[in-house]
Amino acid sequence: MADRAIWKGILRVGAEGVPVKLYSAVIDRAVRFNVLEKSTLTRITQHMVNPETGEEVPNDRIQKAYEVEAGVYVRLTAEDLEKSKPKESRDIEVTRFVPASHIDQQWYDRPYYLGPDEGDAAAYFALAAALENEKREGIARWRMRNSRYVGALRSEGGYLMLITLKFAEEVLTADELPRPTGRTPDAKELKMAEQLVLALEDEFRPGDFHDEYRERVMKFIEAKAHGLKPKLRIVGRKKETTSLADTLAASLKAVRGNKERAVA
Amino acid sequence: MPKKKQIERPRSEREGFWSGTLSFGLVSIPVNFYPANRSSHLGLRMLAPDGTPLQRRYCSSRSGKELAPEEMVRGYEVEKDHYVVVSDDELEKLDPGKSGDIDLRRFVPVDSIPPIYFERGYFLGPGGKSTKAYQLLAATMAKTRRAGIATFVMRGKEYLIAIVAENGILRAETMRFNDEIRTPEDIGLPEKPAAAKEKVRHFEQIINKHSEPELSRAELHDETSAALLEIVKAKRAQKEDVIVTGKAEEEAAEPDLVAGLKRSLTAYGRRRASRARTVEDRPRRPGARRPKPRQTARSRASSSK
């Protein structure tokens, strides 16, 4: 039995329409806290208050406005806000395709799995296979729940996935920043640093990493809930070492030493 | 939600959002974190019917009395209405590693990380007395096309990151942990049928016909915010719904982190100052769209009368 889809749409690819269901590909595992009143340990409440009169303003009397310059606001009515929203549509328009490794990591935002809808699984899986064979990803545009999205349509393990992309206005890129100044490393240091990176080269194995901190926080909370007072210790910081070249040489020696021992 | 660390000394622009130390072998590289992402939504203010900007107040649910920051604590709900209080100090001490230490012990090909993992970006500005080690790591990351992988705790949360370099600048991309990502099996997607060769070929043809070498940044424009800003401009021009309070938005002076990052990148080696052109002097790449920070969008709206 499949999970409940969060949305249904139709992928428009050329003259083809592929009906799909959208599922979240991520699970939120963050530890969520509440803000409490210290003396009563009860939840606090939030109020919007007119600082001139000290009076609370109820939700239905609050006006929304954009501050165009200091102290000057343009009020936005419910109709104004409605007007800026996109028209409802089920279409996921795939306008074009780019090489699969072309989009830089910093643009990817939130991933969704797509599943076939209404029986037409053949077109769904054929599109996934074609994207994989051609090593391409599609650029898709769609409107979902009053918002416009741009995303990358990808094939992951034979299934279609839609990853929303961040808007241009949301991303600061390196080419908008000045290159760092100051003394640059010399050829010998560069060579050693490269050797060190290559000595520490590995595959990306996401299963090797765990959110240990989250586990510790949850254990700590459990212990406290049982009336225990777990001891916490403060860990000190590392000391600075000698010259960059000497430190690199020592690092390389240490890494290589470890590798040899591992082999022996 | 009130700010978590009310008692913390305010951070300067140069110090960024958080400070840590990258460990590369035995080399330590102090760095400051600056967010590379920001919201593109127009920040709207809430006003009273008479136009006065409203303020958010936190109150006791028992007495209704307004609460000062020191009268509030953070609690985890272990069962209904039963909370365990956790302090900032405790969260800090629960960090298993050396506080602020980011140990780069693995380097993987940049392109080998599936995009499903990436979440947010932070630029790293050099934080120590010299940028040499910083520049060394950036040059090496760029040359080898490798990303340094590490986990570390920042502001009460553990992050898995990939450190990459571009334009000589280090960037940390935060990634989801494996248990935060679902699989097609978790969702219950149907099993793949045997490929319908004709259909696959048909889609391949469509893909080839509509392929282009790259995605232009201009295509990633936030149209909803732009549409709203157009409405604001039109209303202002017609003097419709314009409220002049004479009272500026009461904002705690937030440090301009982008300015701080630029300064931290160019603060070193005065003699080379002529080489350190600021971003405004650099020729724009054709078609490159510059993100508009909130302040810029606002000043632009107000200057076009």
Interface residues (C-beta under 8 A of the other chain):
Chain A: M1 A2 D3 V13 G14 E16 Y23 S24 A25 V26 I27 D28 R29 A30 V31 R32 F33 N34 V35 L36 E37 K38 S39 T40 L41 T42 R43 I44 T45 Q46 H47 M48 V49 N50 P51 E52 T53 E56 V57 R61 I62 Q63 K64 A65 Y66 E67 V68 E69 A70 G71 V72 Y73 V74 R75 L76 T77 D80 L81 K83 S84 K85 P86 T95 R96 F97 V98 P99 S101 H102 I103 Q105 Q106 W107 Y108 D109 P111 Y113 G115 P116 A121 A122 A123 F125 A126 L127 A129 A130 L131 N133 E134 R136 G138 I139 S147 R148 V150 A152 R154 E156 G157 G158 Y159 M161 I163 L165 K166 F167 A168 E169 E170 V171 L172 T173 A174 D175 E176 L177 P178 R179 P180 T181 G182 R183 T184 P185 E189 L190 A193 E194 L196 V197 L198 L200 E201 D202 E203 F204 P206 G207 F209 H210 D211 E212 Y213 R214 R216 V217 F220 I221 E222 K224 A225 L232 R233 I234 V235 G236 R237 K238 E240 T241 L244 T247 L248 A250 S251 L252 A254 V255
Chain B: M1 P2 T21 S23 F24 G25 L26 V27 S28 A36 N37 R38 S39 S40 L42 G43 L44 R45 M46 L47 A48 P49 D50 G51 T52 P53 L54 Q55 R56 R57 Y58 C59 S60 S61 R62 G64 L67 E70 E71 M72 V73 R74 G75 Y76 E77 V78 D81 H82 Y83 V84 V85 V86 E90 L91 K93 L94 D95 P96 G97 K98 S99 G100 D101 L104 R105 R106 F107 V108 P109 V110 D111 S112 I113 P114 P115 I116 Y117 F118 E119 G121 F123 P126 S130 T131 K132 A133 Y134 Q135 L136 L137 A138 A139 T140 M141 K143 T144 R146 G148 I149 T151 V153 K157 E158 L160 A162 V164 E166 N167 G168 I169 R171 E173 M175 R176 F177 N178 D179 E180 I181 R182 P184 D186 I187 G188 L189 P190 K192 P193 A195 A196 K199 V200 R201 H202 F203 E204 I206 I207 N208 K209 H210 S211 E212 P213 E214 L215 R217 A218 E219 L220 H221 D222 E223 T224 S225 A227 L228 L229 I231 V232 K235 R236 D241 V242 I243 V244 T245 G246 K247 A248 E249 E250 V258 L261 K262 L265 T266 A267 Y268 G269 R272 A273 R275 A276 R277 T278 V279 R282 R285 A288 R289 R290 P291 K292 R298 S299 A301 S302
